[in-house]
Structure formats: structure tokens, C-alpha cells
Amino acid sequence: MKKLVEKLGDGALYYIEQIGRMGIFLGICFVNILKPPYKLHPIIKQVHFIGARSMFVIVVTGAFTGMVLGLQGYYTLSRFGSEDLLGSAVALGLIRELGPVLTALMVIGRAGSAICAEIGIMRSTEQIDTLECMAIDPYRFLVVPKIVAGIISLPLLTFIFDVVGILGGYLIGVALLGVSHGAYFNGMYESVLWNDVEMGIVKSFVFGLLLVWISAAKGFFLHLERKGAFGPEGVSRITTDAVVLASVTILVWDYLISAIML
């Protein structure tokens, strides 16, 4: 019984320490974001990596998500004779929920894992320690451009996801299943309010911050993992942990933001 209590206490202290460490990490990054001089080139480079290079997966995912919503929504609404509301259902589902959430999850898989692995390898090979020895702030040099780029890129990618998804729903609902073109867009125009768009924008900004913060912090503190995470095996394990943690955190914050803004 004593060993069980000690084990539970040790685990609780470890996770409390990890939460505090990641909170301090985010605070230091925010201080560096606000501190001049401001360099645009590293941010533009990260926007290209996180945003532009995620375009293909976002467009494909958005198109098929909209097509599925159009197909499922049509057959559900047709039971009640409300096929004309298909545009409203597709637009609201994408703008308020599926757009920001699926965009964030796709970017975590494509860019978040790469960010964690990159910084984790630099920590494992002592490159971050070398930067500190050269009086180069690793937070400002490595992490801040990624966080700023994530906050910029996610809303733009979410916008693209929403537009492509609405067109995918149009393709299935109007072109394939015969819903009226005017009813599809008119229902969307009448039902989508600024509050719905605002919710999607807030979620995309928050998710952009969360995914880069968690991915970068997990790689940055690779050497403090209690399982001994150095080497290729450790980097792969910590990258998996970062993807899982970031994905779950985004789903939790999706609920919290929805509960606050509804």
C-alpha cells in the first residue's frame, strides 16, 4: 500500500512539474515575441512550412469532409422534407466545428510532429546547448517564429478548409442530388451569423497556438523526460506523445470555447 501511494504521488508530482514547465516555456516565448528587434524572415519561412506546405492535405480533407456532410445531410434532411436546409447544415458544421478542428488535427500530423522531432533531435544532439553557449537564445531563435507562424497560418488554413468544404457540399448536394442552387446558398446566407464565424476564428487562433506550443515544448524538454528519451527511439516516442497530447488538448479546448461562446 505504501509503495502504491508513493508511486501515485511520484506520478502526480511529475505531471504537475511538467505542466509548470510548459507554462513557463509559453510565458518565456510570449516575452520574446513582444521584445524587439523583430525579424520577419524566420516567421515567413515557418509560415511557408506550417501553412503553405499543408495546403494539399487541407484542400483534400476539406473537399471530402464537405462532400460527406452534403451526402449525409441530404439523406438526413430528406426524411423531414427539409432538403433546402442543406446549405445551412454544411456551412454551420464546417465554420463552427469541423473546419478549425480538422484543420488543426491535420496540421498537427504534418507540421506539429516535424516541429517536435526537429527540436527533439537538436536537444538530443546538444545543438540547443551549443546555441546557449554561443549566447543565442534558443527560445527566440527556434520557438518564437514557429509560434507566430502557427497563429498566422491556422486561421488562413481554416478559411481555405471551410470554403473548399462548402464547395464540396455544393457538388454533392446540388450537382449530384438535385438540391436547388438558390436554396443551398440562400439558406447558408440566412443561417450563418457573425457569431458563428467569430467562433471559428477564435478556435483557429487558439488551436494554432496550442499545437505549436505543445509540439515545441515536448521536443525542447526531451532531456527531462523521466523515461530517458535521448536517441532516435526517444525522439520517436516523444514525437508520438506530442501528437497525441496536442490532439487531445485541441478537442478539450474545442468544447471549452464552444461552451463559452454559445
C-alpha positions in Angstrom: 0.0 0.0 0.0 2.8 2.4 0.9 4.6 1.7 -2.5 1.3 2.3 -4.3 0.8 5.7 -2.6 4.5 6.6 -3.3 4.0 5.7 -6.9 0.9 7.8 -7.3 2.5 10.7 -5.5 5.6 10.5 -7.7 3.4 10.5 -10.8 1.3 13.4 -9.6 4.4 15.5 -8.8 5.9 14.6 -12.2 2.8 15.8 -14.2 2.5 18.9 -12.0 6.1 19.8 -12.7 5.6 19.1 -16.4 2.6 21.4 -16.5 4.5 24.2 -14.7 7.5 23.7 -17.0 5.4 24.1 -20.1 3.6 27.1 -18.7 6.9 28.8 -18.0 8.0 27.8 -21.5 5.0 29.6 -23.0 5.5 32.7 -20.9 9.1 33.0 -22.0 8.0 32.6 -25.6 5.4 35.4 -25.3 8.0 37.7 -23.7 10.3 37.1 -26.6 7.5 37.7 -29.1 7.0 41.2 -27.7 10.7 42.0 -27.3 12.4 43.8 -30.2 14.1 43.6 -32.6 11.5 41.8 -34.8 12.8 39.6 -37.6 10.3 38.7 -40.4 12.3 36.2 -42.4 12.2 33.4 -39.9 8.5 33.9 -39.4 7.9 33.9 -43.2 9.9 30.7 -43.5 7.8 29.0 -40.8 4.6 30.2 -42.4 5.7 28.5 -45.6 6.5 25.3 -43.7 3.4 25.2 -41.5 0.9 26.9 -43.8 1.8 26.7 -47.5 3.1 23.1 -47.3 -0.1 22.0 -45.6 -2.3 23.3 -48.4 -2.6 20.0 -50.2 -3.8 18.0 -47.2 -6.1 20.8 -46.1 -7.8 21.1 -49.5 -8.2 17.3 -49.9 -9.5 16.9 -46.4 -11.8 19.9 -46.7 -13.3 18.7 -50.0 -14.1 15.2 -48.8 -15.4 16.5 -45.4 -17.8 18.8 -47.3 -18.8 16.0 -49.6 -19.6 13.7 -46.7 -21.5 16.4 -44.9 -23.5 17.1 -48.1 -24.3 13.4 -48.6 -25.2 12.6 -45.0 -27.0 15.9 -44.5 -29.1 15.4 -47.6 -30.3 11.9 -46.6 -31.0 13.0 -43.0 -32.9 16.2 -44.0 -34.9 14.4 -46.8 -36.6 12.4 -44.1 -38.2 15.6 -42.9 -38.7 17.2 -46.3 -36.1 19.9 -45.4 -33.5 19.4 -48.2 -33.4 23.1 -48.8 -31.6 23.5 -45.4 -28.6 21.5 -46.7 -26.5 24.7 -47.2 -27.1 25.8 -43.7 -26.2 22.4 -42.2 -22.9 22.2 -44.2 -21.8 25.8 -43.6 -22.6 25.8 -39.9 -20.9 22.4 -39.3 -17.8 23.5 -41.1 -17.5 27.0 -39.8 -18.2 26.4 -36.2 -16.7 22.9 -35.6 -15.2 20.8 -38.3 -13.2 23.5 -40.1 -11.0 24.6 -37.2 -10.8 21.2 -35.5 -9.9 19.1 -38.6 -7.5 21.7 -39.9 -5.7 21.7 -36.5 -5.5 17.9 -36.4 -4.2 17.7 -40.0 -1.5 20.3 -39.2 -0.5 18.5 -36.1 0.1 15.4 -38.1 2.0 17.1 -40.8 3.8 20.0 -39.2 3.5 19.5 -35.4 5.2 16.2 -35.5 8.0 17.6 -37.6 8.5 20.6 -35.2 8.7 18.2 -32.2 11.1 15.9 -34.0 13.3 18.8 -35.2 13.7 20.4 -31.8 14.0 17.0 -30.1 16.9 16.0 -32.4 18.6 19.3 -31.7 18.2 18.7 -27.9 19.4 15.1 -28.2 22.5 16.1 -30.2 23.2 19.0 -27.9 22.7 21.7 -30.6 20.4 23.7 -28.2 23.2 23.6 -25.6 25.6 24.9 -28.2 23.3 27.8 -29.0 23.2 28.7 -25.3 27.0 28.6 -25.2 27.1 31.0 -28.1 24.7 33.4 -26.2 21.9 32.7 -28.7 18.5 32.5 -27.1 17.1 29.1 -28.2 13.5 30.3 -27.4 13.8 33.3 -29.7 15.8 31.5 -32.4 13.9 28.2 -32.5 10.4 28.5 -31.0 9.1 32.1 -31.3 9.0 32.1 -35.2 7.1 28.8 -35.1 4.5 30.0 -32.6 3.9 33.3 -34.5 3.7 31.3 -37.8 1.2 28.8 -36.2 -1.0 31.7 -35.0 -1.0 33.2 -38.5 -1.3 30.0 -40.5 -4.1 28.2 -38.8 -6.9 30.8 -39.4 -5.9 31.0 -43.1 -5.9 27.3 -43.5 -9.2 27.1 -41.7 -10.7 29.6 -44.1 -9.5 27.5 -47.1 -10.8 24.4 -45.4 -14.3 26.0 -44.9 -14.5 27.3 -48.5 -13.4 24.0 -50.1 -15.8 22.1 -47.8 -18.8 24.3 -48.7 -18.0 23.8 -52.4 -17.7 20.0 -51.8 -21.1 20.0 -50.1 -22.4 22.0 -53.1 -21.0 19.5 -55.5 -22.8 16.6 -53.9 -26.0 18.3 -52.8 -26.7 20.5 -55.8 -24.9 18.9 -58.8 -25.4 15.3 -57.8 -28.5 15.1 -55.6 -30.6 17.9 -57.2 -30.9 20.4 -54.3 -31.8 23.9 -55.6 -28.7 26.1 -56.2 -30.5 29.1 -54.8 -31.8 27.3 -51.7 -28.3 26.0 -50.9 -26.7 29.4 -50.8 -29.7 31.3 -49.6 -30.1 29.0 -46.6 -26.4 29.5 -45.8 -26.8 33.3 -46.1 -29.7 33.4 -43.7 -28.4 31.0 -41.1 -24.7 31.8 -40.7 -24.3 34.7 -38.3 -21.2 36.7 -37.4 -21.1 34.8 -34.0 -20.6 31.5 -35.9 -17.7 33.0 -37.9 -16.2 34.5 -34.8 -16.3 31.2 -33.0 -14.4 29.6 -35.9 -11.8 32.4 -35.9 -11.2 32.2 -32.2 -10.8 28.4 -32.3 -8.3 28.6 -35.2 -6.2 31.2 -33.4 -6.2 29.1 -30.1 -5.5 25.8 -31.9 -2.6 27.4 -33.8 -1.0 28.4 -30.6 -1.7 25.1 -28.8 -0.3 22.8 -31.5 3.0 24.6 -31.9 3.4 25.2 -28.2 2.9 21.6 -27.2 4.9 20.2 -30.1 7.9 22.6 -29.5 7.8 22.2 -25.7 7.8 18.4 -25.8 10.9 18.4 -28.1 12.6 21.2 -26.1 12.4 19.3 -22.8 13.3 16.0 -24.3 16.2 15.6 -21.8 13.8 16.0 -18.8 11.6 13.1 -19.7 11.7 10.5 -16.9 11.9 7.5 -19.3 15.3 8.6 -20.7 14.3 9.9 -24.1 17.7 10.5 -25.7 18.5 8.9 -29.1 16.3 8.0 -32.1 13.9 5.9 -30.0 13.4 8.7 -27.5 12.8 11.2 -30.2 10.2 9.0 -31.9 8.5 8.3 -28.6 8.3 12.0 -27.6 7.0 12.9 -31.1 4.2 10.4 -30.7 3.4 11.8 -27.2 3.4 15.4 -28.6 0.9 14.5 -31.4 -1.4 12.7 -29.0 -1.3 15.4 -26.3 -1.8 18.2 -28.8 -4.7 16.4 -30.5 -6.5 15.7 -27.2 -5.8 19.2 -25.9 -7.4 20.7 -29.1 -10.5 18.6 -28.6 -10.8 19.7 -25.0 -10.4 23.3 -25.9 -12.9 22.9 -28.7 -15.5 22.0 -26.1 -14.5 24.8 -23.7 -14.6 27.5 -26.4 -17.9 26.2 -27.7 -19.4 26.2 -24.2 -18.2 29.8 -23.5 -19.2 31.3 -26.9 -22.6 29.6 -27.5 
